[in-house]
Amino acid sequence: MKRAVSLVVFVLSCNLAIFASHLVDGEQLVTQCKMYVQITDGSLQSPTKSNFVNAGKCIAYVQAVVDTYQNLRQSPLIPKRALFCVPDEITGDEAVRITVKYLDDHPEDLHYAASSDVWTALHKAFPCPAK
């Protein structure tokens, strides 16, 4: 098992340089997510195709982070210590709004990878109960 984890870490680190120039940061994500909120709230008059594309990128990204985390928690290769405990009934819309609020309240985190910002926002909103 230790060998499998080492292999995964090695492969990911080798590919990190390739993906680094394509990573979405918090600033990009919050811009897209604010567009999503404006569209879903109906406060954006005459949204363009580009507005819808950016809103779609936001909801897809945030939902992918949530789904990935929940799947990793079920993996035998990942320690069972939870970073956050998202309720089963959370919607993608709620996760987006939590992320936007967190990034509005913590602009100093906008330079981090967007996935890290989503995880941090959800961790703050849904800490796991102490055991």
C-alpha positions as CSV (number, residue, x, y, z in Angstrom):
1,M,0.0,0.0,0.0
2,K,2.9,2.4,0.8
3,R,4.3,1.6,-2.6
4,A,1.0,2.5,-4.3
5,V,0.7,5.8,-2.5
6,S,4.3,6.6,-3.3
7,L,3.6,5.9,-7.0
8,V,0.6,8.1,-7.0
9,V,2.5,11.0,-5.4
10,F,5.4,10.5,-7.9
11,V,3.1,10.6,-10.9
12,L,1.2,13.6,-9.7
13,S,4.4,15.5,-8.9
14,C,5.8,14.8,-12.3
15,N,2.7,16.2,-14.0
16,L,2.4,19.2,-11.7
17,A,4.6,21.4,-13.8
18,I,2.5,20.6,-16.9
19,F,-0.7,21.5,-15.1
20,A,0.6,24.5,-13.1
21,S,0.0,26.9,-15.9
22,H,-3.6,25.8,-16.2
23,L,-4.6,25.8,-12.5
24,V,-7.6,27.9,-11.6
25,D,-6.9,30.2,-8.7
26,G,-9.4,31.7,-6.3
27,E,-9.7,35.0,-8.1
28,Q,-10.7,33.3,-11.4
29,L,-13.1,31.0,-9.5
30,V,-14.8,33.7,-7.5
31,T,-15.3,35.8,-10.7
32,Q,-17.0,32.8,-12.4
33,C,-19.0,32.0,-9.3
34,K,-20.3,35.6,-8.8
35,M,-21.5,35.3,-12.4
36,Y,-23.3,32.1,-11.4
37,V,-24.9,33.7,-8.4
38,Q,-26.1,36.7,-10.5
39,I,-27.6,34.5,-13.2
40,T,-29.3,32.1,-10.7
41,D,-30.7,35.0,-8.7
42,G,-31.9,36.7,-11.8
43,S,-30.0,39.9,-11.0
44,L,-28.0,39.9,-14.3
45,Q,-30.0,41.5,-17.1
46,S,-29.5,39.9,-20.5
47,P,-26.7,37.4,-19.7
48,T,-24.5,36.5,-22.6
49,K,-23.3,33.1,-23.8
50,S,-19.9,34.0,-22.1
51,N,-21.7,34.7,-18.8
52,F,-23.4,31.3,-19.0
53,V,-20.1,29.6,-19.8
54,N,-18.4,31.2,-16.8
55,A,-21.3,30.3,-14.5
56,G,-21.2,26.7,-15.8
57,K,-17.4,26.5,-15.1
58,C,-18.0,27.6,-11.6
59,I,-20.7,25.2,-10.6
60,A,-18.9,22.3,-12.4
61,Y,-15.6,23.1,-10.6
62,V,-17.1,23.4,-7.2
63,Q,-19.2,20.3,-7.5
64,A,-16.2,18.4,-8.8
65,V,-14.2,19.4,-5.8
66,V,-17.0,18.2,-3.5
67,D,-17.5,15.0,-5.4
68,T,-13.8,14.2,-5.5
69,Y,-13.4,14.8,-1.8
70,Q,-16.4,12.6,-0.9
71,N,-15.1,9.8,-3.2
72,L,-11.6,10.1,-1.7
73,R,-13.0,9.7,1.7
74,Q,-14.2,6.2,0.7
75,S,-10.9,5.1,-0.7
76,P,-8.8,2.6,1.3
77,L,-5.7,4.5,0.3
78,I,-6.7,7.8,2.0
79,P,-6.7,8.2,5.8
80,K,-10.2,8.4,7.2
81,R,-9.5,11.7,9.1
82,A,-12.1,14.0,7.6
83,L,-11.2,17.6,6.6
84,F,-14.8,18.6,6.5
85,C,-18.2,16.9,6.8
86,V,-20.4,18.1,4.0
87,P,-24.0,17.0,4.6
88,D,-25.4,14.6,2.0
89,E,-28.2,17.0,1.1
90,I,-25.9,19.9,0.2
91,T,-26.5,21.2,-3.3
92,G,-24.0,22.5,-5.8
93,D,-25.7,25.9,-5.5
94,E,-25.1,26.0,-1.7
95,A,-21.4,25.0,-2.1
96,V,-20.9,27.8,-4.6
97,R,-22.5,30.4,-2.3
98,I,-20.4,29.2,0.6
99,T,-17.3,29.4,-1.5
100,V,-18.1,32.9,-2.7
101,K,-18.8,34.1,0.8
102,Y,-15.6,32.7,2.1
103,L,-13.5,34.3,-0.7
104,D,-15.3,37.6,-0.3
105,D,-14.4,37.5,3.5
106,H,-10.9,36.3,2.8
107,P,-9.5,38.1,-0.2
108,E,-6.0,37.2,0.9
109,D,-6.7,33.6,-0.2
110,L,-7.6,34.5,-3.8
111,H,-4.1,33.6,-5.0
112,Y,-4.3,30.0,-3.9
113,A,-5.5,27.2,-6.1
114,A,-9.3,27.3,-6.4
115,S,-9.6,23.7,-5.2
116,S,-7.8,24.6,-2.0
117,D,-10.2,27.6,-1.5
118,V,-13.2,25.5,-2.0
119,W,-11.9,22.9,0.5
120,T,-11.1,25.7,3.0
121,A,-14.6,27.3,2.6
122,L,-16.3,23.9,3.1
123,H,-14.1,23.1,6.1
124,K,-15.1,26.4,7.8
125,A,-18.7,25.9,7.0
126,F,-18.9,22.2,7.8
127,P,-16.3,21.2,10.4
128,C,-16.5,17.6,11.5
129,P,-17.8,16.9,15.0
130,A,-15.1,16.2,17.6
131,K,-14.8,12.5,18.4
